[in-house]
Amino acid sequence: MQFTWKKGLAAAGLVCLIGYFVSVWWSFEPDAITEEQLSAQAAGPEQQKVIGYATTTALITTMETLLQKPGGWLSNDVMPPSLLMDNMPAFEFGALEQTRDLALVMRKEFSRSQSQSTADADLLQAHTKLNIGHTSWLVPSAESEYKDAVQLLKQYRARISDPQNQDAQFYARADNLNEWLKEVQKRLGSVSQRLSASVGQDRLNTDLAGDSAARQSTPNRTSQEIKTSWWEIDDVFHESRGASWALLNFMKAIEIDFADVLKKKNAEVSVQQIIRELEATQQTVWSPMIMNGSGFGLVANHSLVMANYVSRANAAVIDLTNLLSQG
């Protein structure tokens, strides 16, 4: 009986050890898409540049990478070891949010010539499927819906690459690009605030600032302390890593498809600055855990470092928006 008990304990320990190494392997973050990859894929069947091909490809590749990386889509897994993992699911969710934002703007802005034009059918369905809950594991599962969205995006990409097809379009205009950049500003601003709240902040209420006649449904306190829960600090950090990773992919594609617009506005360097700041967010984290020291304390605070890069990227996005808005 004692021998059997020891064998059972050893077997359980071996299973836990294997599960640990599998979870570490599945936690490796994917590399960003290179500009060379997008440039090589930006040409259509006749080796002529197809406007919108790089952006659509970046969107497709980002989702395919999330679905095909080691372990696949982990956010909706209900079995160990992925059930016990939270860093990679947070990364997936951050990237998915950026993907949803771009898919929405592609449906509403990039593929439409004016406000009265109809939405592209493939983009409409793809955006709908991308909005399924990322933790859904029953029928339909998140993976199946996201794979369907990828196929719909590939159909749209094939249609804009066909010179004989006049129905599918991608309009690279300054006003369209600005609409997406506004969504990026909101996303990066939210990410930066959540990262900064790792040490707690006493924030003043500025909800109605700038308009003396402004009102809100329920009154708020003049100030309140905002602090991220100790249990959620690493999740917020990895979610911001995923959001920055996906945005980095998209910015590299925007640089290709909107090259003429950026050149006309003399804004190429602004995009390059955004890319540089986003690349800094993807540096290797050598610490075995996300540290949460005070701002000027002895121990590092990885969230504040990430917030710095995200804030700088957001400032560059705001500058780019202003440049594009000028005549």
Helices and strands as residue ranges (DSSP letters): H 2-26, H 35-41, H 53-68, G 82-84, H 87-105, I 106-110, H 121-130, H 142-160, H 174-196, E 201-204, E 223-226, H 233-257, H 259-264, H 268-280, H 302-325
